[in-house]
Amino acid sequence: MIQTVTIDIINEKALKLLQDLELLQLIRMRKDSSQIPEINWVARYKGAMSKQRLSDIDMQLNELRGG
């Protein structure tokens, strides 16, 4: 039976122990970059900006552009 477990290494000694277990053929280690945590950008920034009228936004953009 194969089980997959994701762990975070916080100490290099733990990595050495895992490598030793791999040498004993008790575990198989692999790097899987596809398991990067997904960030929910909507939830993270929801409410970060206040609602503004379109005319106010246009005016601010014109000021920033120097016009």
TORPA-4810 file (N, C-alpha, C, O; in nm, 3 decimals):
<nodes>
NODE_1_0.084_-0.117_0.000_0.000_0.000_0.000_0.090_0.124_0.000_0.182_0.135_0.081_M
NODE_2_0.063_0.217_-0.091_0.140_0.341_-0.099_0.053_0.455_-0.049_-0.062_0.470_-0.092_I
NODE_3_0.108_0.534_0.041_0.042_0.654_0.092_0.131_0.773_0.063_0.253_0.763_0.073_Q
NODE_4_0.071_0.884_0.027_0.146_1.006_0.003_0.121_1.103_0.117_0.007_1.129_0.155_T
NODE_5_0.230_1.156_0.171_0.223_1.251_0.281_0.311_1.370_0.245_0.423_1.352_0.197_V
NODE_6_0.261_1.489_0.266_0.339_1.609_0.243_0.386_1.663_0.377_0.308_1.678_0.471_T
NODE_7_0.516_1.691_0.385_0.572_1.742_0.510_0.654_1.868_0.481_0.700_1.889_0.368_I
NODE_8_0.671_1.950_0.581_0.758_2.067_0.573_0.882_2.039_0.657_0.872_2.009_0.776_D
NODE_9_0.998_2.049_0.595_1.124_2.026_0.665_1.163_2.156_0.735_1.181_2.258_0.669_I
NODE_10_1.175_2.152_0.866_1.213_2.273_0.939_1.353_2.261_1.000_1.404_2.356_1.060_I
NODE_11_1.414_2.144_0.983_1.548_2.124_1.035_1.621_2.029_0.940_1.566_1.927_0.899_N
NODE_12_1.744_2.062_0.907_1.821_1.980_0.813_1.844_1.837_0.865_1.863_1.745_0.786_E
NODE_13_1.842_1.820_0.997_1.859_1.685_1.053_1.744_1.594_1.012_1.763_1.474_0.991_K
NODE_14_1.625_1.651_1.000_1.508_1.572_0.957_1.526_1.526_0.815_1.488_1.414_0.781_A
NODE_15_1.582_1.610_0.730_1.605_1.572_0.591_1.704_1.457_0.584_1.685_1.364_0.506_L
NODE_16_1.809_1.461_0.664_1.907_1.352_0.669_1.840_1.221_0.713_1.868_1.115_0.657_K
NODE_17_1.752_1.229_0.812_1.682_1.109_0.857_1.595_1.051_0.746_1.589_0.929_0.727_L
NODE_18_1.528_1.138_0.674_1.444_1.092_0.563_1.527_1.028_0.453_1.487_0.928_0.393_L
NODE_19_1.644_1.085_0.426_1.733_1.026_0.325_1.782_0.889_0.370_1.795_0.798_0.287_Q
NODE_20_1.808_0.873_0.499_1.847_0.742_0.551_1.733_0.641_0.535_1.758_0.526_0.500_D
NODE_21_1.611_0.683_0.560_1.496_0.593_0.541_1.481_0.554_0.394_1.440_0.442_0.362_L
NODE_22_1.513_0.646_0.306_1.506_0.616_0.164_1.613_0.514_0.125_1.588_0.425_0.043_E
NODE_23_1.732_0.527_0.182_1.839_0.430_0.156_1.800_0.290_0.203_1.839_0.191_0.141_L
NODE_24_1.724_0.283_0.310_1.677_0.154_0.360_1.555_0.103_0.282_1.499_-0.002_0.314_L
NODE_25_1.516_0.179_0.181_1.401_0.148_0.095_1.271_0.136_0.174_1.186_0.052_0.145_Q
NODE_26_1.259_0.222_0.275_1.136_0.228_0.352_1.044_0.337_0.300_0.922_0.328_0.311_L
NODE_27_1.103_0.440_0.242_1.025_0.548_0.182_1.088_0.587_0.049_1.202_0.551_0.021_I
NODE_28_1.013_0.662_-0.031_1.065_0.719_-0.155_1.037_0.869_-0.150_0.922_0.911_-0.130_R
NODE_29_1.140_0.947_-0.166_1.123_1.092_-0.162_1.122_1.146_-0.305_1.193_1.097_-0.392_M
NODE_30_1.041_1.247_-0.325_1.038_1.316_-0.454_0.999_1.460_-0.430_0.924_1.493_-0.338_R
NODE_31_1.050_1.545_-0.514_1.014_1.685_-0.507_0.900_1.707_-0.603_0.910_1.672_-0.721_K
NODE_32_0.793_1.765_-0.555_0.676_1.789_-0.637_0.642_1.936_-0.628_0.578_1.981_-0.533_D
NODE_33_0.685_2.013_-0.728_0.662_2.157_-0.725_0.518_2.193_-0.755_0.479_2.309_-0.739_S
NODE_34_0.437_2.097_-0.799_0.298_2.128_-0.831_0.213_2.144_-0.707_0.096_2.181_-0.717_S
NODE_35_0.268_2.117_-0.591_0.190_2.125_-0.468_0.211_2.257_-0.396_0.203_2.263_-0.273_Q
NODE_36_0.237_2.363_-0.473_0.248_2.496_-0.415_0.108_2.538_-0.372_0.013_2.528_-0.449_I
NODE_37_0.094_2.586_-0.249_-0.040_2.622_-0.203_-0.103_2.729_-0.290_-0.037_2.826_-0.329_P
NODE_38_-0.229_2.712_-0.319_-0.302_2.806_-0.402_-0.351_2.921_-0.315_-0.405_2.899_-0.206_E
NODE_39_-0.332_3.042_-0.362_-0.373_3.159_-0.286_-0.507_3.208_-0.338_-0.526_3.227_-0.458_I
NODE_40_-0.599_3.229_-0.247_-0.730_3.282_-0.283_-0.719_3.434_-0.280_-0.742_3.497_-0.177_N
NODE_41_-0.685_3.493_-0.397_-0.660_3.636_-0.405_-0.785_3.718_-0.375_-0.777_3.825_-0.317_W
NODE_42_-0.900_3.668_-0.415_-1.024_3.742_-0.391_-1.048_3.757_-0.241_-1.075_3.867_-0.193_V
NODE_43_-1.037_3.649_-0.167_-1.059_3.654_-0.023_-0.951_3.737_0.047_-0.978_3.805_0.146_A
NODE_44_-0.829_3.729_-0.006_-0.718_3.798_0.058_-0.732_3.951_0.048_-0.700_4.022_0.142_R
NODE_45_-0.778_3.999_-0.067_-0.783_4.143_-0.088_-0.924_4.200_-0.091_-0.941_4.319_-0.120_Y
NODE_46_-1.023_4.121_-0.062_-1.160_4.169_-0.062_-1.176_4.280_0.042_-1.141_4.262_0.159_K
NODE_47_-1.228_4.392_-0.002_-1.248_4.504_0.088_-1.124_4.590_0.107_-1.127_4.686_0.184_G
NODE_48_-1.015_4.558_0.036_-0.892_4.635_0.052_-0.904_4.773_-0.011_-0.838_4.868_0.032_A
NODE_49_-0.988_4.785_-0.113_-1.009_4.914_-0.178_-1.153_4.957_-0.158_-1.246_4.877_-0.165_M
NODE_50_-1.168_5.085_-0.134_-1.304_5.136_-0.119_-1.363_5.162_-0.258_-1.289_5.188_-0.353_S
NODE_51_-1.494_5.157_-0.268_-1.560_5.184_-0.395_-1.553_5.332_-0.424_-1.572_5.415_-0.336_K
NODE_52_-1.523_5.364_-0.552_-1.514_5.503_-0.594_-1.594_5.522_-0.722_-1.616_5.429_-0.799_Q
NODE_53_-1.637_5.644_-0.741_-1.705_5.675_-0.867_-1.603_5.672_-0.980_-1.485_5.702_-0.958_R
NODE_54_-1.647_5.637_-1.098_-1.560_5.628_-1.214_-1.495_5.763_-1.246_-1.379_5.768_-1.286_L
NODE_55_-1.569_5.870_-1.228_-1.513_6.003_-1.255_-1.398_6.035_-1.160_-1.300_6.099_-1.201_S
NODE_56_-1.408_5.992_-1.034_-1.299_6.015_-0.938_-1.174_5.935_-0.978_-1.062_5.985_-0.967_D
NODE_57_-1.195_5.813_-1.022_-1.082_5.729_-1.065_-1.015_5.791_-1.187_-0.892_5.797_-1.193_I
NODE_58_-1.093_5.836_-1.284_-1.037_5.901_-1.403_-0.956_6.025_-1.364_-0.849_6.048_-1.419_D
NODE_59_-1.008_6.103_-1.271_-0.939_6.223_-1.228_-0.804_6.188_-1.162_-0.703_6.254_-1.187_M
NODE_60_-0.804_6.086_-1.078_-0.681_6.043_-1.011_-0.579_5.993_-1.113_-0.460_6.023_-1.102_Q
NODE_61_-0.625_5.915_-1.211_-0.534_5.865_-1.313_-0.474_5.979_-1.395_-0.355_5.978_-1.426_L
NODE_62_-0.554_6.077_-1.429_-0.503_6.193_-1.502_-0.399_6.269_-1.422_-0.299_6.316_-1.477_N
NODE_63_-0.422_6.282_-1.292_-0.324_6.349_-1.205_-0.192_6.272_-1.202_-0.085_6.331_-1.209_E
NODE_64_-0.202_6.138_-1.190_-0.082_6.057_-1.186_-0.003_6.063_-1.317_0.120_6.058_-1.317_L
NODE_65_-0.075_6.075_-1.427_-0.011_6.082_-1.559_0.044_6.222_-1.587_0.108_6.244_-1.690_R
NODE_66_0.018_6.315_-1.499_0.070_6.450_-1.516_-0.015_6.535_-1.607_0.035_6.632_-1.666_G
NODE_67_-0.142_6.501_-1.619_-0.225_6.576_-1.712_-0.332_6.646_-1.649_-0.409_6.714_-1.716_G
</nodes>
